[in-house]
Amino acid sequence: MRLIKIAMLGALLLLDFGAHHTDAQSRIIPFSEIKPGMEGFGKTVIKGDEIQTFTVKVINVIDNPGILDDHIVVRVSGPTIRQAGGVAAGMSGSPIYINNKLAGALWGSWGFQVGAEPIALIRPIEAMLELVKPLKEKEQMRFGRVPDPPVGVIGSVEIDGRLKQIEIVSQMPSPSEQAAHPDTIFIQRAATPLLVSGLNGRALKYLKDGISERVMRAAGMRQALLPIASEDFVQELSQGLEERYSIVVQPTGLSGAAAHAEAYTNDPIQLQEGSPFGVMLTDGDVTVGAFGTVSYVEDHIILGFGHWLLPAGETEFFLTEAYIIDTVESLETPFKLGVPGRTVGTIFEDRWQGVGGVAEIEPRLLYVSVTVKDRDLGITNRAQFRIAYYESLMPLLLLVGVLDAVDRTLNRIGPGTMIARYTLKADELAQPLTRTDVFASLSDIAVTGPLRIAQTLFTLARNEFRDMGFSSLDIDLDVRRAVKALRVKSIKTDKESYKPGETVQYTVILQAYRGDEQKVTGELPLPEKLDSSSVTLRAFGGPRRSQDEETPEFNSLDELIEALQTVPSNNSLTVEFLNLPQDDSEEESDDKDTEAKFKRTQTLDETIVYGEKTLEIKIKGEEKPQEPTPEKPEEPKPEKKPCKFLFYCP
């Protein structure tokens, strides 16, 4: 039995922008009127912007209950099909006409077919028109995930004189199972490829496959994270686009200006029947998206694909013009190599039966500007790109875009120190969120800053209170090869014992990485009332990362924003008293004010601080007769596991 596999092809369906719904009804042929033997034609672009036609002949129709799972089975042929090497990814959405009326959109074909007349599936136009209603609401205002596709037998068709049952499966059966069902054609969804330009190396790999927990631990990357929502963020990063959406990520090898239509044509690109266009997740120096073919429009409403892209449900992707460089032949499924042109609208719907958007509505987006400086090489590079406003993907797309800019500048993976300065603007931020963080690594400095910035965006994007309305993110990364790090070696005070209310003068000894010791001095006041005979003084570097601390909870967006702004950077040294008893006067005061009174954080220059030391301080009280207390055997302290992550251990 010949192995047959479906190839769902990424292309959108558009018509003239002036078309109206009443006119559209007169221009379509209903599914109920489609009969075996009917002939027609389709439109697509194989190369450049020249619209070409191909021949279509109806083999049969599959009429299931409802309209979402109806199909027209056809053979396609002609010079255009031969030139493309079959039905290419990017042709789905190509408008199909029977009796000179729109019948639907080509959305898939059986792969591994040999011959000049491959078999393809057409999505009836009635099913796609179901997307018009939600899009009309968005059009009038301006002028998730969807369920898995159904599986099982969808019908039977006669092919080459033999009746065959068509069954959609989530995974291809084994060869023995296929051999046991010679009269069944098993169809498996193969997603439209996402074409990626401007990413290389591990940035591209992370986009495709994600970053596993094992990789993060091996590189010490996880220790660069803020102690806020880190577990959720790590889980999010563990899935790349291919696993998350069952989609193929295909690099184009293009970058910069070469990944845009302006590099190939100066002529305006008009969206008309059969012309190409793009659905983009990012554009600029990094482009991620899919390309397809124009077929249907009602006023400003655009429908297409005949199937989903990711699927993403309700979206805000970029609807762009496109230029097809060429169609790449493949033993499995040929695909169109396209580049985006101008953004002309917004894709709002990514559903089972197709993709829909509205032209002339400006999409929401996050504009990212990255400047990377290598102090040792004296090189400064810049990258700019826009990320479509789809919160589930924004952190990952930001991470890979910034990481690629760093890797291109450093041209190495290895040790160093990074200073990351970044400013995030959003509608829900009264003032821009601005931070400066310092990182050091013995193995991979490049990933630290991008990881922290992506986590900040993730934390705000996933907040439970309000949509942030992100607008821009300006990033400046300064990298040197030298590792600038200080370990907290010891802490001492000017006296052995103190009275309540006295000021403790302290000195923290810091050991520089491959350098001399340094001293940092300061003072902290003791509470006026102390019942205990001793208190603990602790010195530690960077944000606190103790495993026994509870995950912080926030009662408002303002609390979350304040936490992100005030979390100490890695170049900070904090000295504090632990577990101070609270007197009556302090119970009425704010807990944060009380905590700040007995804690001091100092910021050091371009050097991270790590490690922790404590010191017991005796407290002098009024002499009172004390009753002898029986001695308690000292409880064994739990053995502390050795830390594997230099610079980031408590």
C-alpha positions in Angstrom: 0.0 0.0 0.0 1.2 3.4 -0.8 1.9 5.5 2.3 -0.2 8.7 2.1 0.3 11.7 4.4 -1.5 15.0 4.4 0.3 18.2 4.0 -1.5 21.2 5.4 -0.2 24.2 3.5 0.2 27.8 4.9 -1.7 30.2 2.7 -4.4 32.8 3.3 -7.5 33.4 1.2 -8.4 37.0 0.1 -10.4 38.8 -2.6 -10.8 42.4 -3.7 -11.2 44.7 -0.7 -14.3 46.3 -2.3 -16.3 43.1 -2.3 -19.5 43.0 -0.2 -21.2 40.1 1.5 -24.2 40.1 -0.8 -22.0 40.1 -3.8 -19.9 37.3 -2.3 -23.0 35.1 -2.1 -23.6 35.4 -5.8 -19.9 34.7 -6.5 -19.7 31.4 -4.7 -20.9 27.9 -5.7 -22.5 26.1 -2.7 -21.0 22.8 -1.5 -24.3 21.1 -2.2 -23.9 21.8 -6.0 -20.4 20.3 -6.3 -20.6 17.0 -8.2 -17.9 14.4 -9.2 -16.5 15.2 -12.7 -16.8 19.0 -12.4 -13.8 20.9 -13.5 -12.4 24.3 -12.6 -9.2 26.1 -11.8 -7.2 27.5 -8.9 -4.9 30.5 -8.5 -1.5 30.9 -6.8 2.0 32.4 -7.0 5.0 30.1 -7.5 7.6 32.8 -7.8 7.7 36.5 -7.5 4.3 38.1 -7.7 2.9 36.6 -11.0 -0.4 34.9 -10.4 -0.7 31.6 -12.2 -3.6 29.1 -12.6 -3.8 25.4 -12.4 -6.5 22.9 -13.4 -8.9 21.2 -10.9 -11.1 18.2 -11.4 -13.5 17.0 -8.7 -13.2 13.3 -7.8 -15.8 13.3 -5.1 -17.2 15.1 -2.1 -17.2 14.2 1.6 -20.4 15.4 3.2 -20.3 15.0 7.0 -22.8 16.4 9.6 -22.4 20.1 10.0 -20.1 22.2 7.8 -16.7 22.2 9.5 -15.7 18.7 8.4 -16.9 18.8 4.7 -14.3 18.3 2.0 -14.0 18.4 -1.8 -11.6 15.8 -3.2 -9.9 16.9 -6.4 -7.0 16.2 -8.7 -4.9 19.2 -9.6 -2.7 19.5 -12.7 -1.1 21.7 -15.2 2.3 23.5 -15.8 2.0 25.4 -12.5 1.7 22.2 -10.5 4.6 20.6 -12.4 6.7 23.8 -11.7 6.0 23.6 -8.0 6.8 19.9 -7.8 3.3 19.1 -6.6 1.1 20.9 -4.1 3.5 23.1 -2.2 3.2 24.4 1.4 2.0 27.9 0.9 -0.6 27.0 -1.8 -3.3 26.2 0.8 -5.8 28.9 0.7 -5.4 29.1 -3.1 -8.9 30.0 -4.3 -10.6 27.2 -6.2 -13.2 28.1 -8.8 -15.8 25.8 -10.4 -18.2 27.2 -13.1 -16.3 30.5 -12.5 -17.6 30.7 -9.0 -15.6 30.4 -5.7 -15.9 26.9 -4.4 -13.4 27.0 -1.5 -9.8 26.9 -0.5 -7.1 24.3 -1.3 -5.9 23.3 2.2 -4.1 19.9 1.9 -2.8 17.1 -0.1 -1.6 13.6 0.3 2.2 13.5 0.4 4.7 11.2 -1.3 2.6 11.3 -4.5 4.3 10.5 -7.8 2.8 11.9 -10.9 1.6 15.1 -12.6 -1.9 15.1 -11.1 -1.7 14.9 -7.3 -4.8 14.6 -5.2 -5.8 17.5 -2.9 -8.5 18.5 -0.5 -10.6 21.7 -0.8 -12.3 23.4 2.2 -15.8 24.6 1.1 -16.1 28.3 1.3 -19.3 28.1 3.5 -17.2 26.8 6.4 -14.7 29.6 6.1 -17.5 32.2 6.1 -18.3 31.2 9.7 -15.3 33.3 10.7 -16.9 36.5 9.3 -19.2 37.3 12.3 -16.5 37.7 15.0 -14.3 39.6 12.5 -17.2 42.0 11.7 -17.4 43.0 15.3 -13.7 44.0 15.2 -14.2 45.8 11.9 -17.1 47.8 13.2 -15.3 48.8 16.4 -12.5 50.3 14.2 -14.5 51.8 11.1 -6.5 30.1 23.8 -6.2 27.3 22.2 -8.8 25.7 19.9 -9.7 22.0 20.2 -7.7 19.3 18.5 -8.9 18.5 15.0 -11.4 15.6 14.8 -10.0 12.2 14.1 -11.6 9.1 12.6 -13.2 8.1 9.3 -14.5 11.1 7.4 -15.8 9.3 4.3 -14.9 7.3 1.3 -13.9 8.2 -2.3 -13.2 6.3 -5.4 -9.6 6.6 -6.5 -8.2 5.0 -9.6 -11.3 2.8 -9.9 -11.0 1.6 -6.3 -13.2 2.7 -3.3 -11.0 3.9 -0.4 -11.9 4.9 3.1 -10.4 8.1 4.3 -9.4 8.2 8.0 -7.8 11.2 9.8 -5.4 10.1 12.5 -3.3 12.0 15.1 -0.3 9.7 14.5 0.5 7.5 11.6 -0.2 3.8 12.2 2.6 1.3 12.1 3.5 -0.3 8.8 1.8 -3.5 10.0 -1.4 -1.7 10.9 -1.4 0.0 7.5 -0.8 -3.3 5.7 -3.8 -4.7 7.6 -6.1 -2.0 6.1 -5.1 -1.8 2.4 -8.3 0.1 1.5 -7.8 2.9 4.0 -6.0 6.1 3.4 -4.6 7.4 6.6 -4.3 11.2 6.8 -2.1 12.9 9.4 -2.0 16.7 9.9 1.3 18.2 8.8 1.4 21.9 9.9 2.3 24.8 7.6 6.0 25.5 8.2 6.9 28.7 10.0 9.7 30.3 8.0 12.4 31.9 10.2 14.9 34.6 9.0 17.5 36.4 11.1 18.0 33.6 13.7 20.9 31.1 13.7 22.6 28.6 16.0 21.2 28.0 19.4 18.7 30.8 19.2 17.0 29.0 16.3 17.2 25.7 18.2 15.6 27.2 21.3 12.8 28.6 19.2 12.2 25.1 17.7 12.8 22.8 20.7 12.8 25.0 23.8 15.4 25.0 26.6 15.3 21.9 28.7 15.8 21.9 32.5 18.9 19.8 32.0 20.4 22.3 29.6 19.6 25.2 31.9 21.2 23.5 34.9 24.3 22.4 33.0 24.9 26.0 31.8 23.9 27.6 35.2 21.3 29.6 33.3 18.6 29.1 35.8 20.5 31.0 38.5 20.2 34.1 36.4 16.5 34.2 37.1 14.6 36.5 39.4 12.9 34.7 42.4 9.5 35.6 41.0 7.4 33.2 38.8 10.6 31.4 37.9 9.1 27.9 37.9 6.3 28.8 35.5 8.9 30.6 33.3 11.2 27.6 33.2 8.3 25.3 32.3 7.3 27.8 29.5 10.8 27.7 28.0 10.9 23.9 28.0 8.6 23.8 25.0 9.6 25.2 21.7 7.2 26.0 18.9 7.4 22.6 17.3 6.3 20.7 20.4 3.9 23.3 21.6 2.0 23.7 18.3 3.0 20.6 16.3 4.4 22.9 13.6 7.6 22.7 11.5 10.0 25.6 12.0 12.0 26.1 8.8 15.0 28.4 8.6 15.4 30.4 5.4 19.1 31.3 5.7 18.1 34.9 5.1 18.8 37.8 7.5 18.4 41.6 7.7 17.3 43.4 4.6 17.3 40.1 2.5 14.3 38.9 4.5 12.0 41.6 3.3 10.1 42.1 0.0 11.8 45.5 -0.6 15.0 43.6 -1.4 13.4 42.0 -4.4 10.9 44.4 -5.9 10.1 48.1 -5.8 6.7 47.6 -7.3 3.6 47.8 -4.9 2.3 44.4 -3.9 -1.5 44.3 -4.1 -3.6 41.8 -2.4 -5.9 40.2 -5.0 -7.1 36.8 -6.0 -4.2 34.4 -6.0 -1.6 36.8 -4.7 0.7 35.9 -1.8 0.8 37.4 1.7 2.1 36.7 5.1 1.0 35.9 8.7 3.9 37.1 10.8 4.7 36.6 14.5 7.7 38.9 14.3 9.2 41.3 11.7 12.3 43.4 11.4 15.8 42.0 11.8 14.1 38.8 13.1 11.1 37.4 11.0 9.0 34.5 12.0 5.8 33.7 10.0 4.0 31.8 7.3 3.0 32.7 3.7 0.0 31.8 1.6 -2.3 32.8 -1.1 -5.2 35.4 -1.4 -8.7 34.2 -1.9 -11.6 35.9 0.0 -12.4 39.4 1.4 -15.6 41.0 2.5 -15.1 44.7 2.9 -12.0 44.7 5.2 -12.5 41.2 6.4 -10.0 38.6 5.2 -10.3 34.8 5.4 -7.8 32.2 4.6 -5.8 29.0 5.0 -8.7 26.6 5.2 -7.0 25.3 8.4 -5.3 26.8 11.4 -1.7 28.0 11.6 -0.6 27.3 15.1 -3.5 27.0 16.4 -3.8 30.1 18.6 -7.5 30.9 18.6 -7.9 34.6 19.2 -4.7 36.3 18.0 -3.2 39.6 17.0 -0.6 38.5 14.3 0.7 40.8 11.6 -1.2 40.6 8.2 1.5 41.5 5.6 2.1 41.7 1.9 4.5 39.0 0.7 6.9 38.3 -2.1 7.7 34.6 -3.1 11.4 34.2 -3.9 10.8 30.7 -5.2 9.0 27.4 -4.5 11.4 24.8 -3.0 10.9 21.2 -4.2 10.9 18.5 -1.6 10.4 14.7 -1.5 7.7 15.2 1.2 6.0 18.6 0.6 7.4 21.5 -1.5 7.1 24.9 0.2 7.1 28.5 -0.9 10.1 30.5 0.2 8.6 33.9 1.0 9.5 37.2 2.6 7.1 39.7 4.2 6.3 43.2 2.8 4.3 46.0 4.5 2.0 45.2 7.4 -1.5 45.9 6.1 -3.7 44.7 8.9 -4.2 42.2 11.8 -5.0 38.5 11.9 -7.5 38.0 14.7 -8.6 34.4 14.3 -6.6 31.2 14.0 -9.2 28.4 14.0 -9.9 24.9 12.8 -11.5 26.0 9.6 -9.2 28.8 8.7 -7.5 32.1 9.5 -9.2 35.5 9.5 -8.2 39.1 9.9 -9.1 42.7 9.2 -7.2 44.9 6.8 -6.3 48.5 7.7 -6.4 47.8 11.5 -3.1 48.5 13.0 -1.9 45.5 15.0 -0.7 45.9 18.6 2.9 45.1 19.0 6.0 45.2 21.2 8.8 47.1 19.5 12.3 45.8 20.6 15.6 47.6 20.2 18.8 45.8 21.2 22.3 47.3 21.5 25.1 44.9 22.3 28.7 46.0 23.0 31.7 43.8 23.3 34.3 45.8 25.3 37.2 43.5 24.5 36.6 43.5 20.7 35.4 47.1 20.6 32.4 46.0 18.6 28.8 47.4 18.9 25.9 45.8 17.0 22.2 46.7 17.0 19.1 44.8 16.2 15.4 45.9 15.9 12.3 43.8 15.6 8.6 43.9 16.3 6.8 41.1 18.2 3.1 40.5 17.5 0.8 41.0 20.5 0.2 37.3 21.4 1.2 37.0 25.1 1.8 33.3 25.1 4.7 33.7 22.6 6.1 37.1 23.4 8.7 36.0 26.0 10.1 33.1 23.9 10.3 35.3 20.8 12.0 38.1 22.8 14.5 35.6 24.3 15.7 34.2 21.0 15.8 37.5 19.2 18.0 39.1 21.9 20.2 36.0 22.4 20.9 35.9 18.7 22.0 39.5 18.8 24.4 38.8 21.6 25.8 35.6 20.0 26.4 37.4 16.7 28.3 40.2 18.5 30.4 38.1 20.9 31.1 35.4 18.3 31.8 32.9 21.2 30.1 31.1 24.0 32.1 31.4 27.2 32.8 33.3 30.5 32.4 36.9 31.1 30.5 39.7 32.8 27.4 41.4 31.4 25.7 44.7 32.4 22.1 44.7 31.2 20.1 47.9 31.1 16.5 47.8 29.9 13.5 50.0 29.8 10.0 48.7 29.3 7.0 50.9 28.3 3.4 49.9 28.6 0.0 51.4 29.0 -0.4 50.1 32.5 3.0 51.5 33.7 2.7 55.0 35.1 6.4 55.3 34.6 8.6 53.1 32.4 10.1 50.1 34.2 13.8 50.6 34.1 16.4 48.2 35.6 20.1 47.6 35.5 21.3 44.1 36.2 24.8 42.6 36.4 25.6 39.0 35.6 28.7 36.8 35.6 29.3 33.3 34.3 32.2 30.9 33.9 30.5 29.1 31.0 27.9 31.1 29.1 27.6 34.8 29.8 25.6 35.6 26.6 22.3 34.0 27.7 22.1 35.5 31.2 20.8 39.0 30.4 18.3 37.9 27.7 17.0 35.3 30.1 16.3 37.8 32.8 14.7 40.3 30.5 12.4 37.6 29.0 11.4 36.5 32.5 10.5 40.1 33.4 8.3 40.3 30.3 6.8 36.8 31.0 5.9 37.8 34.6 4.1 40.9 33.5 2.4 39.3 30.5 1.0 36.5 32.7 -0.2 38.7 35.5 -3.7 38.0 36.7 -4.8 41.6 37.0 -4.8 43.5 33.7 -3.5 43.5 30.1 -0.3 45.5 30.3 -0.5 47.0 26.8 3.2 46.7 26.1 4.6 49.1 23.6 8.4 49.2 23.5 11.5 47.6 25.1 14.9 49.2 24.8 17.8 47.0 25.8 21.5 47.8 26.2 23.9 44.9 26.9 27.6 45.6 27.8 29.8 42.5 27.8 33.4 41.8 28.8 35.4 38.6 29.0 36.7 39.2 32.5 34.7 37.6 35.2 33.9 40.2 37.8 32.6 38.5 41.0 32.9 38.8 44.7 32.1 36.0 47.2 30.9 36.9 50.7 33.8 35.4 52.8 33.0 36.7 56.4 31.3 39.4 58.4 32.4 40.9 61.7 31.3 43.7 64.0 33.1 46.4 66.0 31.9 44.8 69.3 31.0 41.4 70.6 27.8 42.5 72.5 25.3 45.4 72.2 22.5 47.0 74.1 19.0 47.3 72.5 18.9 50.5 70.5 22.6 50.7 69.8 24.1 50.8 66.3 26.1 47.9 65.0 29.1 48.8 62.9 29.9 45.9 60.6 32.6 44.9 58.0 31.9 42.4 55.2 35.0 40.7 53.7 34.6 39.9 50.0 36.9 37.6 48.1 37.3 38.6 44.4 37.4 35.9 41.8 41.1 35.5 41.1 41.8 38.7 42.9 42.3 40.3 46.3 40.0 40.6 49.3 37.8 43.7 49.5 36.0 45.2 52.5 32.6 46.8 52.7 31.6 48.6 55.9 28.2 49.9 57.1 26.0 50.2 60.2 22.5 49.0 61.3 20.5 50.0 64.4 19.2 47.5 66.8 15.5 47.7 67.9 14.9 49.7 71.1 13.3 46.6 72.7 14.9 43.2 72.6 13.9 40.3 74.8 16.3 37.8 73.2 19.9 37.3 74.4 21.2 37.4 70.8 20.3 38.2 67.2 21.7 37.0 63.9 23.4 39.3 61.5 23.4 38.0 57.9 25.3 39.3 54.8 24.4 37.9 51.3 24.9 38.9 47.7 22.3 39.5 45.0 18.5 38.7 45.3 17.8 36.1 48.0 17.4 32.6 46.6 16.9 30.4 49.7 14.9 27.3 48.9 12.9 27.6 52.1 11.5 31.0 51.2 7.8 31.0 50.1 6.9 32.0 46.6 5.8 35.7 46.7 2.1 36.4 46.2 0.8 39.8 45.0 -2.5 41.4 45.6 -2.4 43.9 42.9 -0.6 44.8 39.7 1.1 47.7 41.5 2.6 45.2 44.0 3.9 43.1 41.2 5.5 46.0 39.4 7.1 47.3 42.6 8.6 43.9 43.3 10.1 43.7 39.8 11.6 47.2 40.2 13.0 46.7 43.7 14.4 43.1 43.6 18.1 43.6 44.3 20.4 43.1 41.3 23.3 40.6 41.4 25.7 43.4 42.1 24.1 44.2 45.5 25.3 43.3 49.0 22.6 43.1 51.7 23.2 43.0 55.4 20.2 42.4 57.7 19.1 41.2 61.2 17.1 38.0 61.1 13.9 37.1 63.0 13.8 40.2 65.1 11.0 40.2 67.7 8.3 42.8 67.0 7.4 45.2 69.8 4.1 47.0 70.3 5.1 50.2 68.5 6.3 48.2 65.5 3.1 46.2 65.2 1.3 49.4 64.2 3.9 50.4 61.6 4.2 49.0 58.1 6.0 45.7 57.9 8.1 46.9 54.9 9.2 50.0 56.7 10.2 47.9 59.7 12.1 45.5 57.6 13.9 48.3 55.7 14.9 49.9 59.0 17.0 46.8 60.0 18.3 46.0 56.5 20.9 47.7 54.3 21.5 47.0 50.6 24.5 48.5 48.9 25.1 48.3 45.1 28.7 47.6 44.0 30.1 48.7 40.6 29.8 46.2 37.7 30.6 43.2 40.0 28.2 40.5 41.1 28.2 39.4 44.7 27.3 35.9 45.8 27.3 33.7 48.8 26.2 34.2 52.4 27.6 34.5 55.9 25.9 34.9 59.3 27.2 36.1 62.8 25.5 35.8 66.2 25.5 39.0 68.2 25.1 39.0 72.0 22.5 41.4 73.5 23.1 42.9 76.9 19.9 43.1 79.0 19.0 44.0 82.6 20.5 41.5 84.9 17.8 39.2 86.3 18.1 36.1 88.4 17.7 33.2 86.1 16.5 29.7 86.9 18.7 27.0 85.7 17.3 25.3 82.7 18.1 21.7 81.8 20.5 21.3 79.0 19.0 20.0 75.8 21.0 17.8 73.6 22.1 19.6 70.5 20.1 18.5 67.5 22.1 17.5 64.5 22.0 20.1 61.7 20.8 18.8 58.3 23.7 18.3 55.9 23.9 21.1 53.4 24.2 19.8 49.8 27.1 21.2 47.9 26.1 23.9 45.5 26.9 23.3 41.8 26.4 26.9 40.6 29.3 29.2 41.2 28.2 32.9 41.8 24.6 32.1 42.6 24.6 29.9 45.7 23.3 31.1 49.1 
